């Protein structure tokens, strides 16, 4: 089995056994930066942890199919961290929005990794 296939299978398993908690619903403001309004639901996987000590982050899109077909990797020089965030049920337009969301900040950069279906 290729590492790529195993990577996505492990993420699927993590998603299946965790509950998605939306702590920043669509239309809400960022807790530290009130000028930022979330146009998509944003939250985390309950019972998981990532580098920042919080749950694995999740962007939840509007697609009825709640599949995981992309992750976005972010680097934040201001905070000195790098993270991976799951993109669940996101349309192509929503994925592009999420990528712009991170890349518009001077000390941040983001890259989307797309799942390849054979």
HELIX and SHEET records of a PDB file:
HELIX    1   1 UNK A    3  UNK A   16  1                                  14    
HELIX    2   2 UNK A   92  UNK A  103  1                                  12    
SHEET    1   A 6 UNK A  20  UNK A  24  0                                        
SHEET    2   A 6 UNK A  41  UNK A  45 -1                                        
SHEET    3   A 6 UNK A  57  UNK A  60 -1                                        
SHEET    4   A 6 UNK A  81  UNK A  88  1                                        
SHEET    5   A 6 UNK A  68  UNK A  76 -1                                        
SHEET    6   A 6 UNK A 108  UNK A 114 -1                                        
END                                                                             
